[in-house]
Amino acid sequence: MTIEEAVVKSAEKLTIFNVKEALFCNVYEESAWWFIELIKPYKPIKERVKKLNMDIVSIGFPKSQLPAIPEIAIAKLHLKCRLEHRFSRA
């Protein structure tokens, strides 16, 4: 997947798309914000992409962390749902 495709697809709700490049994976735009919120709080970077003629937000992480991401997401999302359910009942 290219950066352009990832930026377009990042508009989909609650979906995270990553672009694998060499030893790292990059996540762009809305996907980056979902990643930060639901998986791991990386520091986002704003950069200019000349090909798209726009500024985009991205994060990057080592490919070695890719296998652990589904487990982290499930655990955090489960905890978040439990907390929201508990507070919404009060």
C-alpha positions as CSV (number, residue, x, y, z in Angstrom):
1,M,0.0,0.0,0.0
2,T,1.3,3.4,-0.9
3,I,1.1,6.6,1.2
4,E,-1.6,7.9,-1.1
5,E,-3.7,4.8,-0.7
6,A,-3.2,4.8,3.1
7,V,-4.3,8.5,3.4
8,V,-7.5,7.9,1.3
9,K,-8.3,4.7,3.3
10,S,-7.6,6.3,6.6
11,A,-10.9,8.1,6.4
12,E,-12.7,4.8,7.1
13,K,-14.1,4.7,10.6
14,L,-12.3,2.6,13.3
15,T,-9.9,1.2,10.8
16,I,-6.1,1.4,10.9
17,F,-4.1,1.0,7.8
18,N,-0.3,0.8,7.9
19,V,2.4,1.0,5.2
20,K,5.3,-1.3,5.5
21,E,8.6,0.3,4.6
22,A,12.0,-1.5,5.2
23,L,12.2,-2.0,9.0
24,F,9.3,0.2,9.9
25,C,5.6,0.5,9.5
26,N,4.0,3.9,9.1
27,V,0.4,4.9,9.9
28,Y,-1.1,8.0,8.4
29,E,-3.9,10.6,9.1
30,E,-7.0,9.3,10.8
31,S,-5.4,5.8,11.2
32,A,-2.6,7.4,13.1
33,W,-5.0,9.0,15.5
34,W,-6.9,5.8,16.0
35,F,-3.6,4.0,16.6
36,I,-2.5,6.5,19.2
37,E,-5.9,6.3,21.0
38,L,-6.5,2.6,20.9
39,I,-3.1,0.9,20.7
40,K,0.0,2.9,21.8
41,P,0.6,6.6,22.4
42,Y,3.3,7.4,19.9
43,K,4.2,11.0,19.1
44,P,2.6,12.0,15.8
45,I,4.7,13.9,13.2
46,K,3.3,16.4,10.8
47,E,5.0,16.3,7.4
48,R,4.5,17.8,3.9
49,V,3.9,15.3,1.1
50,K,4.7,17.0,-2.2
51,K,3.1,14.3,-4.2
52,L,-0.3,14.9,-2.5
53,N,0.4,18.6,-2.0
54,M,-0.8,18.5,1.6
55,D,0.4,18.2,5.2
56,I,-0.3,14.8,6.8
57,V,0.1,13.4,10.3
58,S,2.0,10.1,10.7
59,I,3.5,7.8,13.2
60,G,6.1,5.0,12.7
61,F,7.0,1.9,14.7
62,P,9.3,-1.1,14.1
63,K,7.9,-4.0,12.1
64,S,9.0,-6.3,15.0
65,Q,6.0,-4.8,17.0
66,L,3.5,-5.7,14.4
67,P,2.6,-9.2,15.7
68,A,1.7,-7.8,19.2
69,I,-0.6,-5.1,18.0
70,P,-3.8,-7.1,17.7
71,E,-3.4,-8.4,21.2
72,I,-2.8,-4.9,22.6
73,A,-5.8,-3.5,20.7
74,I,-8.1,-6.3,21.9
75,A,-7.0,-5.9,25.5
76,K,-7.3,-2.1,25.5
77,L,-10.5,-2.0,23.6
78,H,-12.0,-4.6,26.0
79,L,-10.9,-2.6,29.0
80,K,-12.2,0.6,27.5
81,C,-15.6,-1.0,26.7
82,R,-15.8,-2.4,30.3
83,L,-15.0,1.1,31.8
84,E,-17.5,2.9,29.6
85,H,-20.2,0.3,30.4
86,R,-19.5,0.6,34.1
87,F,-19.7,4.5,34.1
88,S,-22.7,4.6,31.8
89,R,-24.7,2.5,34.3
90,A,-24.1,4.9,37.1
